[in-house]
Amino acid sequence: MNKGDLFTVYLDGSPMTICVLGSYQEELSGEEMVILAVVSQENMVHIPADDLNGLFLRAKYTH
């Protein structure tokens, strides 16, 4: 899985869109962990990364 990948899973017969936000290696076990987010199809928008600078003030978020 790569950051930004989208996939659909079915939970109790309902589709859910999942986005991969990132990953890291667990310090104690060495196991690779993935950070996921559930995305609502009604609220999903596609915006070029360069356009995000105009939407958010730099002081309000970090990466």
Secondary structure, DSSP 8 states (H G I E B T S, - for coil): --TT-EEEEEETTEEEEEEEEEEEE-TTT--EEEEEEEE-TTT-----GGGHHHHS-GGG---
